[in-house]
Amino acid sequence: MKKIGLIDYYLDNWHANNLPGWLETETKGEYKICYAWGALDPDGSKNEGEASKPSKVWCAEHDAELCASAKEVVEKSDVLMILSPNNPEMHLSLCDYALKSGKRTYVDKTFAPDVKTAKQLIKMAEDGKTPMFSSSALRFSTELKDKKQGSIKTLSVRGPGEYPVYSIHQIEMIVKLMGSDPVRVMAIGTEAAPALVIEYPENKFATMGHFGWECPFTLAMTAVNGDHYLIPECSDFFPNFVHELVNFFETGDIKAPASETVAVIGIRETGFKAINKPGYWIDCKF
């Protein structure tokens, strides 16, 4: 059995609560989260985001050993996952020992709060000779598998949630399909329904928007050759993601290029600036 080490801001979050079961199902128990540590140890009250369960309770429920530090998790584990999905500002400190270890490491979305931090994390992994990738699960939607980057002329994506946490999913799909060289971003939505238009070279464009919690992840696109595609709802992105994650742990095959990860964070960061100045183009500088 390969032992996965889990490092998190706090352990009681949606990703940490679901990944142990998904991984054991995918690998029939060959991969298991055996060690865990959270920087924040809740006292049983809602004192940070979703966090309510103390770390020792979470570990008992998931049959994992609670470690005293991130360093201990790294030392005991075969492969590593850094979660903190809703607090990317924590990744620089949470990843420190992992990215120096040389052990295959997955860093959950949102990878970084800004491009500067994203590049720091990538350099840490390179210096530590640590295979590392980060991605939203939406990159692995069944409907996107056969779509080749560069073949899309216009793209429209929509989905649920609020921009700070959920924009990463739509932007991941945009970059996967359209590339890592966006030119500029404009905010065209409202406070209740944030929306962006993203310009790419050669007069290519993507739009994205948040339309409430009941809105599925949906894409419409036109190919360079004029063909049209409609994806009413992205499917199987979590099972497909877990399959790719396990393959990464097995082979070291990076599932999302670092250049695309930087572009995803760069568009998200530029989007925040655009939302503060709607109707104006903001250049992508990363």
FILOSE-815328 format. One line per 4 residues: number of its first residue (from 1); their letters; for each residue x negated, z, y of C-alpha. Coordinates in Angstrom, 3 decimals, always signed. Layout:
BEGIN
NUM> A> X:Z:Y ~ ...
% end
This chain:
BEGIN
1> MKKI> +0.000:+0.000:+0.000 ~ -1.250:-0.905:+3.493 ~ -0.914:+1.928:+5.977 ~ +0.502:+1.088:+9.417
5> GLID> -0.308:+3.321:+12.354 ~ +2.283:+3.593:+15.120 ~ +1.315:+4.567:+18.670 ~ +4.094:+4.928:+21.226
9> YYLD> +5.030:+6.441:+24.542 ~ +7.813:+8.329:+22.746 ~ +8.754:+7.760:+19.132 ~ +12.538:+7.943:+19.386
13> NWHA> +13.312:+4.435:+20.662 ~ +15.260:+1.497:+19.228 ~ +12.210:-0.461:+18.085 ~ +10.487:+2.514:+16.463
17> NNLP> +13.714:+3.554:+14.763 ~ +14.302:+0.131:+13.184 ~ +10.860:-1.300:+12.426 ~ +10.012:+1.097:+9.564
21> GWLE> +13.017:-0.063:+7.519 ~ +12.553:-3.717:+8.392 ~ +8.883:-3.641:+7.386 ~ +9.527:-1.899:+4.080
25> TETK> +12.324:-4.352:+3.284 ~ +10.190:-7.388:+4.175 ~ +7.195:-6.204:+2.130 ~ +9.035:-4.277:-0.626
29> GEYK> +7.083:-1.189:+0.366 ~ +3.653:-2.832:+0.492 ~ +3.433:-2.044:+4.206 ~ +4.605:+1.319:+5.514
33> ICYA> +4.335:+3.258:+8.760 ~ +2.315:+6.215:+7.502 ~ +0.921:+7.676:+10.726 ~ +2.490:+8.063:+14.172
37> WGAL> +1.857:+9.618:+17.554 ~ +3.801:+9.617:+20.825 ~ +2.256:+10.457:+24.185 ~ +5.536:+12.086:+25.222
41> DPDG> +6.999:+14.641:+22.796 ~ +10.637:+15.254:+23.796 ~ +12.200:+18.668:+23.372 ~ +15.537:+17.376:+22.090
45> SKNE> +17.069:+16.507:+25.458 ~ +17.273:+13.103:+27.148 ~ +14.161:+13.610:+29.228 ~ +12.794:+10.059:+29.247
49> GEAS> +14.733:+6.890:+28.604 ~ +16.114:+6.941:+25.072 ~ +13.872:+9.793:+23.972 ~ +15.627:+12.820:+22.544
53> KPSK> +14.083:+13.682:+19.151 ~ +10.822:+15.619:+19.023 ~ +7.997:+13.674:+17.409 ~ +7.913:+15.921:+14.339
57> VWCA> +11.615:+15.248:+13.715 ~ +11.113:+11.496:+14.028 ~ +8.163:+11.621:+11.620 ~ +10.107:+13.690:+9.101
61> EHDA> +12.988:+11.201:+9.171 ~ +10.637:+8.250:+8.632 ~ +8.280:+9.911:+6.138 ~ +5.280:+9.518:+8.430
65> ELCA> +2.461:+11.926:+9.210 ~ +2.464:+13.139:+12.816 ~ -1.046:+12.790:+14.204 ~ -2.563:+14.823:+16.998
69> SAKE> -3.759:+11.805:+19.001 ~ -3.829:+8.021:+19.203 ~ -7.448:+8.191:+18.042 ~ -6.408:+9.940:+14.821
73> VVEK> -3.761:+7.266:+14.150 ~ -6.352:+4.525:+14.605 ~ -8.885:+6.194:+12.337 ~ -6.429:+6.728:+9.455
77> SDVL> -4.563:+3.407:+9.527 ~ -5.243:-0.056:+8.119 ~ -3.328:-1.947:+10.831 ~ -1.744:-0.848:+14.097
81> MILS> +1.374:-1.221:+16.231 ~ +1.572:-0.148:+19.864 ~ +5.214:+0.003:+20.916 ~ +6.435:+1.559:+24.211
85> PNNP> +8.792:-1.429:+24.630 ~ +10.426:-0.192:+27.831 ~ +7.301:+1.223:+29.469 ~ +4.643:-1.509:+29.623
89> EMHL> +2.794:+0.506:+32.256 ~ +1.735:+2.805:+29.383 ~ +0.073:+0.080:+27.295 ~ -3.338:+0.241:+28.978
93> SLCD> -3.802:+3.873:+27.966 ~ -1.958:+3.660:+24.629 ~ -4.035:+0.656:+23.492 ~ -7.435:+2.127:+24.325
97> YALK> -8.636:+3.227:+20.871 ~ -6.684:+0.549:+18.993 ~ -8.208:-2.391:+20.864 ~ -11.714:-1.020:+20.345
101> SGKR> -11.163:-0.559:+16.616 ~ -11.378:-4.099:+15.245 ~ -8.166:-3.432:+13.303 ~ -5.307:-5.929:+13.552
105> TYVD> -3.021:-4.709:+16.320 ~ +0.427:-5.745:+17.479 ~ +1.419:-4.744:+21.032 ~ +5.160:-4.745:+21.637
109> KTFA> +6.935:-6.517:+24.441 ~ +6.762:-6.122:+27.412 ~ +2.987:-6.582:+27.048 ~ +1.978:-5.473:+30.543
113> PDVK> +3.520:-4.638:+33.918 ~ +1.460:-7.337:+35.676 ~ -1.079:-10.085:+35.084 ~ -4.038:-7.918:+36.056
117> TAKQ> -3.204:-5.424:+33.300 ~ -2.445:-8.204:+30.795 ~ -5.915:-9.667:+31.323 ~ -7.491:-6.216:+31.017
121> LIKM> -5.794:-5.674:+27.654 ~ -6.835:-9.094:+26.374 ~ -10.450:-8.457:+27.425 ~ -10.371:-5.051:+25.696
125> AEDG> -9.303:-6.752:+22.468 ~ -11.942:-9.470:+22.836 ~ -14.704:-6.937:+23.549 ~ -13.587:-4.833:+20.579
129> KTPM> -13.328:-7.910:+18.316 ~ -9.761:-6.772:+17.635 ~ -7.200:-9.383:+16.512 ~ -4.207:-8.735:+18.758
133> FSSS> -0.992:-10.411:+19.836 ~ +2.183:-9.554:+21.694 ~ +5.547:-11.276:+21.834 ~ +9.254:-10.911:+22.250
137> ALRF> +11.031:-11.464:+18.941 ~ +12.968:-14.321:+20.605 ~ +9.888:-16.537:+20.227 ~ +10.667:-16.592:+16.499
141> STEL> +14.335:-17.603:+16.681 ~ +15.211:-19.977:+13.858 ~ +16.440:-22.614:+16.327 ~ +13.092:-22.806:+18.159
145> KDKK> +10.855:-23.355:+15.135 ~ +10.908:-27.154:+15.239 ~ +10.830:-27.589:+19.017 ~ +7.420:-28.750:+20.189
149> QGSI> +5.883:-27.592:+23.443 ~ +5.718:-30.390:+25.991 ~ +8.715:-32.234:+24.574 ~ +11.238:-30.495:+26.889
153> KTLS> +12.020:-31.839:+30.366 ~ +14.682:-29.368:+31.506 ~ +15.656:-26.059:+29.968 ~ +18.394:-23.537:+30.723
157> VRGP> +18.318:-20.091:+29.128 ~ +20.707:-17.195:+29.507 ~ +21.024:-13.774:+27.958 ~ +22.035:-10.144:+28.320
161> GEYP> +20.506:-7.134:+29.996 ~ +18.791:-6.330:+33.247 ~ +15.794:-8.206:+34.612 ~ +13.076:-5.494:+34.352
165> VYSI> +13.477:-4.974:+30.581 ~ +15.298:-8.045:+29.254 ~ +13.754:-10.902:+31.267 ~ +10.819:-10.898:+28.846
169> HQIE> +12.995:-12.413:+26.103 ~ +14.118:-15.417:+28.123 ~ +10.683:-15.972:+29.636 ~ +9.068:-15.859:+26.173
173> MIVK> +11.301:-18.728:+25.053 ~ +10.635:-20.698:+28.244 ~ +6.856:-20.427:+27.858 ~ +6.996:-21.231:+24.140
177> LMGS> +8.895:-24.450:+24.903 ~ +7.439:-25.478:+28.268 ~ +3.915:-24.113:+28.366 ~ +1.661:-21.677:+30.172
181> DPVR> +1.187:-23.558:+33.468 ~ +4.265:-22.858:+35.644 ~ +3.913:-23.842:+39.297 ~ +6.406:-21.681:+41.196
185> VMAI> +9.534:-19.540:+40.879 ~ +12.689:-19.180:+42.982 ~ +15.435:-16.565:+42.691 ~ +18.912:-18.118:+42.813
189> GTEA> +21.100:-15.403:+41.310 ~ +22.824:-12.288:+42.578 ~ +22.149:-8.581:+42.225 ~ +24.729:-8.398:+39.430
193> APAL> +23.456:-11.536:+37.685 ~ +19.768:-12.197:+38.459 ~ +18.685:-15.788:+37.901 ~ +15.508:-17.796:+38.404
197> VIEY> +14.443:-21.416:+38.503 ~ +10.898:-22.087:+37.311 ~ +9.112:-25.307:+38.212 ~ +6.538:-26.857:+35.893
201> PENK> +4.201:-29.818:+36.496 ~ +5.558:-33.368:+36.138 ~ +8.921:-32.417:+37.671 ~ +9.987:-30.220:+34.740
205> FATM> +12.230:-27.221:+35.329 ~ +13.597:-24.175:+33.546 ~ +16.365:-21.859:+34.662 ~ +17.201:-18.415:+33.333
209> GHFG> +19.932:-15.894:+34.061 ~ +21.334:-12.541:+33.015 ~ +25.092:-12.634:+32.484 ~ +26.052:-9.230:+31.113
213> WECP> +25.679:-7.375:+27.848 ~ +28.127:-9.563:+25.941 ~ +26.153:-12.747:+26.665 ~ +24.083:-13.924:+23.682
217> FTLA> +20.684:-15.579:+24.027 ~ +21.661:-19.210:+24.600 ~ +19.654:-22.347:+25.366 ~ +20.492:-25.841:+26.563
221> MTAV> +17.739:-28.401:+26.954 ~ +16.938:-32.040:+27.567 ~ +13.897:-33.571:+25.917 ~ +11.464:-35.915:+27.614
225> NGDH> +12.982:-38.762:+25.570 ~ +16.466:-37.952:+26.900 ~ +17.833:-36.155:+23.829 ~ +20.047:-33.133:+24.494
229> YLIP> +20.111:-29.893:+22.533 ~ +22.462:-26.928:+22.689 ~ +21.756:-23.614:+20.975 ~ +24.949:-21.527:+21.340
233> ECSD> +23.225:-18.396:+20.055 ~ +19.692:-17.693:+18.878 ~ +19.630:-16.324:+15.342 ~ +17.447:-14.341:+12.933
237> FFPN> +14.831:-13.538:+15.547 ~ +14.193:-9.996:+14.274 ~ +13.844:-10.909:+10.561 ~ +11.665:-13.880:+11.487
241> FVHE> +9.566:-11.706:+13.788 ~ +8.979:-9.086:+11.075 ~ +7.961:-11.850:+8.655 ~ +5.419:-13.191:+11.175
245> LVNF> +4.186:-9.680:+12.000 ~ +3.437:-8.972:+8.337 ~ +1.683:-12.330:+8.041 ~ -0.463:-11.360:+11.030
249> FETG> -1.358:-8.075:+9.357 ~ -2.236:-9.998:+6.173 ~ -4.197:-12.889:+7.659 ~ -5.107:-12.068:+11.261
253> DIKA> -3.374:-15.279:+12.357 ~ -2.445:-14.807:+16.039 ~ +1.257:-15.620:+16.522 ~ +1.297:-15.996:+20.316
257> PASE> -1.701:-17.405:+22.223 ~ -3.173:-15.092:+24.859 ~ -2.730:-17.813:+27.505 ~ +1.017:-17.860:+26.837
261> TVAV> +1.226:-14.066:+26.920 ~ -0.442:-14.068:+30.345 ~ +1.966:-16.785:+31.517 ~ +4.977:-14.768:+30.317
265> IGIR> +3.801:-11.729:+32.270 ~ +2.896:-13.926:+35.254 ~ +6.371:-15.472:+35.455 ~ +7.971:-12.029:+35.106
269> ETGF> +5.760:-10.626:+37.879 ~ +6.400:-13.635:+40.141 ~ +10.110:-13.282:+39.386 ~ +10.149:-9.771:+40.838
273> KAIN> +8.647:-11.153:+44.061 ~ +11.154:-14.008:+44.115 ~ +14.114:-11.666:+43.631 ~ +12.993:-9.802:+46.742
277> KPGY> +13.031:-13.097:+48.680 ~ +15.888:-15.174:+47.230 ~ +16.060:-18.880:+48.029 ~ +12.324:-19.250:+48.617
281> WIDC> +9.692:-20.657:+46.291 ~ +6.994:-18.182:+45.237 ~ +3.813:-19.723:+43.833 ~ +2.588:-18.635:+40.407
285> KF> -0.948:-17.346:+40.847 ~ -2.490:-16.307:+37.577
% end
